[in-house]
Amino acid sequence: MIMQNSSRVGRGGLAVTTLALLFGSSTLPGVAGTKPSAPAPHPAAAPHAAAAPSRPAASSASHGSTSTAGHTTTAGHATTTTAGHTTTTTAGHTPTTTAGHTATAGHATAAAGGHPTTGGAGHTATAGGGKTPAGTTASHTAISHPVPRGTTEHATKDGGAVRTRADGHVSDVHDAKRGIDVHHGLDGGRRVSHEMPNHGRMYAERGRRGYVQRGYGYHGHDFGRRAYYYHGHEYNRYYRGYGYRGLYLNVYAPGYYYGPGFYGWAYNPWAAPIAFGWGWGAAPWFGFYGGFFNPYPVYPSAAFWLTDYIISQDLQAAYAAHQEAAIAAGEQAAAGGPPALTPEVKQQIADEVKAQLALENAEAQQTAQNQDVDAGSSGVARMLADGHSHVFVVGDGLDLTDSTGAECAVSEGDALQLSTPPPADATTASLVVLASKGGKECQKTATVAVNLTDLQEMQNHMRESIDLGLKDLQAKQGTGGLPAAPPSAKAPPTESPYAAVAPPPDPKDAADLQQQSKDADQSESEVVAAASSENGSAIGSVTPSGPPPSVALGQTTDQVKAILGNPTKTADVGPKTIYYYDGMKVVFKAGKVTDVE
């Protein structure tokens, strides 16, 4: 079961109410004054209104699907391998392993990896604590993607599997005994995931945040609370489990809602465009991605301010991850020229931000009236059926397969466009790359296959980032050039009822995540050895996830923090600043490392 990473309750009229205003009006529903508008009827064409298929996940791209012991392969002409045998794929073909698991491309699917300001990342975790919605695949069902050409699958007798790239390096390992999946990314990182009961998951990734997700029930629905851990910080996010096209999606459920007055102030144009000083000029990440991103000179509304907020947070996370993985600076950076995020692409992102603001305002009103919010209308099910093109901002590193069968990567801040919805039974969608950063990343204009679970996480990422940006915006309104919000927009947010009843994180979660990374080392060693022995030949070496993080002379304070985290204490001694870590002192002068003791 090598899994690809390409990680509201009741039926209200969220989709129609939201989209009619997004694309046909400049006024947010329910916020022209302070009275909320009534929800419109639920659209009959919404795909989530139909019953989920009773069979396992259907194949995508009109290719046949093969199932073994309840696990289904999608996309490609599936060929089946037995334990101890090897299958090498050509472009567009998907090998399937026996022993009850389905081989898939890319890295282990988990929930949101990435950084502390976003949740979705491309790693799809299962949520909830109740039973899996009818017709959806169980949490241990592999999710298939088109396999990159030259990929070779090596199965073991005990249900394990090893996948190697065309260059012979190991990309994926599935340890059936421990329930661990490992993926080595093109970006040099390593992702480790482990399935747990009740749609729970444990996910760890070098250079990015890890999490433990545990399910619980609220009003008869599945919810999941993810406890994220990143550089010593812990925070929670909430998701609603939702069955769609035989998959089990996690749809973002805000932990709090603002009042309609604030959503209206954020949605509608401000009285006049404003300039805002972000203070990024000397930040290493800003210079590193100078050929990729330029902030707006002025902001006519919060949607544009939030667009730059989202992208800046993503790029800071991408920079930290690359530094920690010790990837060469020029490998992922754009080499001069105009910004890859063109004004046209940023306008499309701003339009999506505005759409999400309207969506959340409608959800807030329904929640305030004790109405259930439809998870399908809140997620990609609506976006695949509304007849509009949509832009997704990547919230975590993913390895994808393009239309030529080549493997390529996307990372935080890249932009992908969905213009045509996939066939009704497909679990992957074709998107076009609007902006990427060069190097091993997917080329601009390339068409890539993205699993719907990863697409959902991208939307989750945007909504979570917007919520954090709104919190920052409310705190800063009236300062730094931002316009002052009206009194009706200054009320603090109200906690969501499903967040209030969520079980607290287990105190052992952080330690368990660290232990899982150690267990993954053993899993890789044992499964690769078994596959080599049973296949009668040595299998290629594991692609290293980068050398251990190290501090070097000349690095900035931000680079050191990206590698070692926040210091236990700091001291200013004349012209020097000292960061103290366990057993180590890092000395800076003029903001650069001059000594490590």
Secondary structure in CASP SS format (residue, H / E / C, confidence):
PFRMAT SS
TARGET T0000
AUTHOR 0000-0000-0000
METHOD secondary structure of the structure
MODEL  1
M C 1.00
I C 1.00
M C 1.00
Q C 1.00
N C 1.00
S C 1.00
S C 1.00
R C 1.00
V C 1.00
G C 1.00
R C 1.00
G C 1.00
G C 1.00
L H 1.00
A H 1.00
V H 1.00
T H 1.00
T H 1.00
L H 1.00
A H 1.00
L H 1.00
L H 1.00
F H 1.00
G H 1.00
S C 1.00
S C 1.00
T C 1.00
L C 1.00
P C 1.00
G C 1.00
V C 1.00
A C 1.00
G C 1.00
T C 1.00
K C 1.00
P C 1.00
S C 1.00
A C 1.00
P C 1.00
A C 1.00
P C 1.00
H C 1.00
P C 1.00
A C 1.00
A C 1.00
A C 1.00
P H 1.00
H H 1.00
A H 1.00
A C 1.00
A C 1.00
A C 1.00
P C 1.00
S C 1.00
R C 1.00
P C 1.00
A C 1.00
A C 1.00
S C 1.00
S C 1.00
A C 1.00
S C 1.00
H C 1.00
G C 1.00
S C 1.00
T E 1.00
S E 1.00
T E 1.00
A C 1.00
G C 1.00
H E 1.00
T E 1.00
T E 1.00
T C 1.00
A C 1.00
G C 1.00
H C 1.00
A C 1.00
T E 1.00
T E 1.00
T E 1.00
T C 1.00
A C 1.00
G C 1.00
H C 1.00
T E 1.00
T E 1.00
T E 1.00
T C 1.00
T C 1.00
A C 1.00
G C 1.00
H C 1.00
T C 1.00
P E 1.00
T E 1.00
T E 1.00
T C 1.00
A C 1.00
G C 1.00
H C 1.00
T C 1.00
A C 1.00
T C 1.00
A C 1.00
G C 1.00
H C 1.00
A C 1.00
T C 1.00
A C 1.00
A C 1.00
A C 1.00
G C 1.00
G C 1.00
H C 1.00
P C 1.00
T C 1.00
T C 1.00
G C 1.00
G C 1.00
A C 1.00
G C 1.00
H C 1.00
T C 1.00
A C 1.00
T C 1.00
A C 1.00
G C 1.00
G C 1.00
G C 1.00
K C 1.00
T C 1.00
P C 1.00
A C 1.00
G C 1.00
T C 1.00
T C 1.00
A C 1.00
S C 1.00
H C 1.00
T C 1.00
A C 1.00
I C 1.00
S C 1.00
H C 1.00
P C 1.00
V C 1.00
P C 1.00
R C 1.00
G C 1.00
T C 1.00
T E 1.00
E E 1.00
H E 1.00
A E 1.00
T C 1.00
K C 1.00
D C 1.00
G C 1.00
G C 1.00
A E 1.00
V E 1.00
R E 1.00
T E 1.00
R C 1.00
A C 1.00
D C 1.00
G C 1.00
H C 1.00
V E 1.00
S E 1.00
D E 1.00
V E 1.00
H E 1.00
D E 1.00
A C 1.00
K C 1.00
R C 1.00
G C 1.00
I E 1.00
D E 1.00
V E 1.00
H E 1.00
H E 1.00
G C 1.00
L C 1.00
D C 1.00
G C 1.00
G C 1.00
R E 1.00
R E 1.00
V E 1.00
S E 1.00
H E 1.00
E E 1.00
M E 1.00
P C 1.00
N C 1.00
H C 1.00
G E 1.00
R E 1.00
M E 1.00
Y E 1.00
A E 1.00
E E 1.00
R C 1.00
G C 1.00
R C 1.00
R C 1.00
G E 1.00
Y E 1.00
V E 1.00
Q E 1.00
R E 1.00
G E 1.00
Y E 1.00
G E 1.00
Y E 1.00
H C 1.00
G C 1.00
H E 1.00
D E 1.00
F E 1.00
G E 1.00
R E 1.00
R E 1.00
A E 1.00
Y E 1.00
Y E 1.00
Y E 1.00
H C 1.00
G C 1.00
H E 1.00
E E 1.00
Y E 1.00
N E 1.00
R E 1.00
Y E 1.00
Y E 1.00
R E 1.00
G E 1.00
Y E 1.00
G E 1.00
Y E 1.00
R C 1.00
G C 1.00
L E 1.00
Y E 1.00
L E 1.00
N E 1.00
V E 1.00
Y E 1.00
A C 1.00
P C 1.00
G C 1.00
Y E 1.00
Y E 1.00
Y C 1.00
G C 1.00
P H 1.00
G H 1.00
F H 1.00
Y H 1.00
G H 1.00
W H 1.00
A H 1.00
Y H 1.00
N C 1.00
P C 1.00
W C 1.00
A C 1.00
A C 1.00
P C 1.00
I E 1.00
A C 1.00
F C 1.00
G C 1.00
W C 1.00
G C 1.00
W C 1.00
G C 1.00
A C 1.00
A C 1.00
P H 1.00
W H 1.00
F H 1.00
G H 1.00
F H 1.00
Y C 1.00
G C 1.00
G C 1.00
F C 1.00
F C 1.00
N C 1.00
P C 1.00
Y C 1.00
P C 1.00
V C 1.00
Y E 1.00
P C 1.00
S C 1.00
A H 1.00
A H 1.00
F H 1.00
W H 1.00
L H 1.00
T H 1.00
D H 1.00
Y H 1.00
I H 1.00
I H 1.00
S H 1.00
Q H 1.00
D H 1.00
L H 1.00
Q H 1.00
A H 1.00
A H 1.00
Y H 1.00
A H 1.00
A H 1.00
H H 1.00
Q H 1.00
E H 1.00
A C 1.00
A C 1.00
I C 1.00
A C 1.00
A H 1.00
G H 1.00
E H 1.00
Q H 1.00
A C 1.00
A C 1.00
A C 1.00
G C 1.00
G C 1.00
P C 1.00
P C 1.00
A C 1.00
L C 1.00
T C 1.00
P H 1.00
E H 1.00
V H 1.00
K H 1.00
Q H 1.00
Q H 1.00
I H 1.00
A H 1.00
D H 1.00
E H 1.00
V H 1.00
K H 1.00
A H 1.00
Q H 1.00
L H 1.00
A H 1.00
L H 1.00
E H 1.00
N H 1.00
A H 1.00
E H 1.00
A H 1.00
Q H 1.00
Q H 1.00
T H 1.00
A H 1.00
Q C 1.00
N C 1.00
Q C 1.00
D C 1.00
V C 1.00
D C 1.00
A H 1.00
G H 1.00
S H 1.00
S H 1.00
G C 1.00
V H 1.00
A H 1.00
R H 1.00
M H 1.00
L C 1.00
A C 1.00
D C 1.00
G C 1.00
H C 1.00
S C 1.00
H E 1.00
V E 1.00
F E 1.00
V E 1.00
V C 1.00
G C 1.00
D C 1.00
G C 1.00
L E 1.00
D E 1.00
L E 1.00
T E 1.00
D E 1.00
S C 1.00
T C 1.00
G C 1.00
A C 1.00
E E 1.00
C E 1.00
A E 1.00
V E 1.00
S C 1.00
E C 1.00
G C 1.00
D C 1.00
A E 1.00
L E 1.00
Q E 1.00
L E 1.00
S C 1.00
T C 1.00
P C 1.00
P C 1.00
P C 1.00
A C 1.00
D C 1.00
A C 1.00
T C 1.00
T E 1.00
A E 1.00
S E 1.00
L E 1.00
V E 1.00
V E 1.00
L E 1.00
A E 1.00
S C 1.00
K C 1.00
G C 1.00
G C 1.00
K C 1.00
E E 1.00
C C 1.00
Q C 1.00
K C 1.00
T C 1.00
A C 1.00
T E 1.00
V E 1.00
A E 1.00
V E 1.00
N E 1.00
L H 1.00
T H 1.00
D H 1.00
L H 1.00
Q H 1.00
E H 1.00
M H 1.00
Q H 1.00
N H 1.00
H H 1.00
M H 1.00
R H 1.00
E H 1.00
S H 1.00
I H 1.00
D H 1.00
L H 1.00
G H 1.00
L H 1.00
K H 1.00
D H 1.00
L H 1.00
Q H 1.00
A H 1.00
K H 1.00
Q C 1.00
G C 1.00
T C 1.00
G C 1.00
G C 1.00
L C 1.00
P C 1.00
A C 1.00
A C 1.00
P C 1.00
P H 1.00
S H 1.00
A H 1.00
K C 1.00
A C 1.00
P C 1.00
P C 1.00
T E 1.00
E E 1.00
S C 1.00
P H 1.00
Y H 1.00
A H 1.00
A H 1.00
V C 1.00
A C 1.00
P C 1.00
P C 1.00
P C 1.00
D C 1.00
P C 1.00
K C 1.00
D H 1.00
A H 1.00
A H 1.00
D H 1.00
L H 1.00
Q H 1.00
Q H 1.00
Q H 1.00
S H 1.00
K H 1.00
D H 1.00
A H 1.00
D H 1.00
Q H 1.00
S H 1.00
E H 1.00
S H 1.00
E H 1.00
V H 1.00
V H 1.00
A H 1.00
A H 1.00
A H 1.00
S H 1.00
S H 1.00
E H 1.00
N H 1.00
G C 1.00
S C 1.00
A C 1.00
I C 1.00
G C 1.00
S C 1.00
V E 1.00
T C 1.00
P C 1.00
S C 1.00
G C 1.00
P C 1.00
P C 1.00
P C 1.00
S C 1.00
V C 1.00
A C 1.00
L C 1.00
G C 1.00
Q C 1.00
T E 1.00
T H 1.00
D H 1.00
Q H 1.00
V H 1.00
K H 1.00
A H 1.00
I H 1.00
L H 1.00
G C 1.00
N C 1.00
P C 1.00
T C 1.00
K E 1.00
T E 1.00
A E 1.00
D E 1.00
V E 1.00
G C 1.00
P C 1.00
K E 1.00
T E 1.00
I E 1.00
Y E 1.00
Y E 1.00
Y E 1.00
D C 1.00
G C 1.00
M E 1.00
K E 1.00
V E 1.00
V E 1.00
F E 1.00
K E 1.00
A C 1.00
G C 1.00
K E 1.00
V E 1.00
T E 1.00
D E 1.00
V E 1.00
E C 1.00
END
